Amino acid sequence: MTTTLRPVTPLIDEADGTRSRRYDICVNGRSVGRVEIAAQPPPGPRTGVVRSLHVDEADRRRGRGTVAALAAEEVLRGWGCDRIRASVPSGAAAATRLASALGYTERGHSMVKDFQGGDGPPALAPGLHARAMTEAEIRQWRPVAVASHARILAEHDGFAAADALARSESAHASLLSQPGVVLDVLEAEGASVVGHLLLGRREVLPGRDGAYVYDVEVAADRRGRGYGRALMLHAEHVARVTGAPLIGLYVHVDNAPARALYTSLGYRTTVVRWAKRLW
């Protein structure tokens, strides 16, 4: 039997320059599932995305998903993509096995905490105080934050240095201009700043908006003293006060201490991000 992809939509050029298309997964012309792929626009590396891949129950465990995924990779290569990403729901064992077998590497976890009533997070410990960043502090923080995110784009996503810096600057400008964004610092030992938090709003789960931790960091010389936990408790407090029903974040797979902290605070992994080089 021959498994192929059959287009069910024309090539779609989306508003931001992304190219996408949906296909039927066919076995000898019979539809057995669906796959949707997209290619993100420049600047930066041409990255393909598997938006969805579904094989009908009756045709599972016959290699249909594997062939469809490999065929999708070939299409994306034809679109000029040199890497591909996929998101797998937590607990989806078959999809996880498929990603691993096809050479994808686990990159990070999207984590979410639902607020199910209760009294909320405990107050900050005595001697700790959170406040908004001053304008002077923002002027110092912003170029460092932009450069840090640019390094992540270059190291993890293959951006050239100049493209990474431009993308990071644009992302920070857009985020900081949004209403309701919180940029706070944590003070300890009087008025010593020991860390910061950047909190916004976005879709955290499909169809559900919530608070989102874009950046949280403790000063390098103040780590290991519980300040990271305090910042996350402050994030939850702000989220609850502003009426957010849940809070989310993304953590890289190599940041095991942060993932352990979030898990201990009641966050759960909802999606695991995977990536693979195509060339």
Steps between C-alpha positions, in 0.01 A plus 500: 500500500617853418460784752500851350394855581219656297449879526155603620566875497703726273822650631392764750711813550401629842507862612839473672664333199459142626428244227271209593308212347280210615520148358312174520712198587400245238559126459442399139284810463294435814513772765623368836591824677609860471814711539551876496841661453628856486823685428587807701615807307842668507692677642663212674524133407221356288335279760229249424229413750280192526183667621304177526524133402213257548454141385155344528471236771443210259827575317731556794801281585565437131768764438261752343609778737868433438463514122282812522753675725786417265296618200426826683873547555560462125235763423659739748843442350347598167380821662858575600476402868817382669340401831164382629310529828212306649296529819386182672234502775629376832422133543458430127719190508466401133581850373796520739636170372455615141684829557787321670522229233513762222796678659324792667661642813298609801539876537275619780173483689197726504366494856172624645346546842123527537357706782232286661384727779679484832677780679765559238876503551648579842627849567862577432735417782591780744770721352386448140313764302387518137457829315484633145825568319590866481561665163872510578501129581311419179763686297766279660302177480371522144823473296616211720166321454503557124856366471418197717198404290701555181758250623224244555368557147849455359595195708168314501325613181786562257457875449794699369623744764360812330162337429479371857565844644242662271239233581563533874478880492174484304352241739588705808364820347173328414464335841580810704245703305215263588251602771524321831866400472670479840873559537592471868810457712542310824681678782665337799718607788366850503498630145732259319354381167545122475293415191232603255176376341338577163136391490248546219177354364457255211329178398640243743282204407300465176217750526601609852687821579699542816806657655833407345849516649718634220809553712596424858856517625692519825830687509788256456653576841164458680394157374430206726328710766135452404463822302391315185214339692409841644486653152277221375267543799487871421415417137212283616379773736499759219323258266226428752451869587455586131242224456706252298357147528837333442868576452749353252865502402760326285815337635791357299562130549854559627376721786417217740512713820240743364273217384524338844407833663197548277384143560529548876279810468224305327579560132445212260648438158236534228716489186852375425681683219721301261732609219712346225748615235393418144839550335 
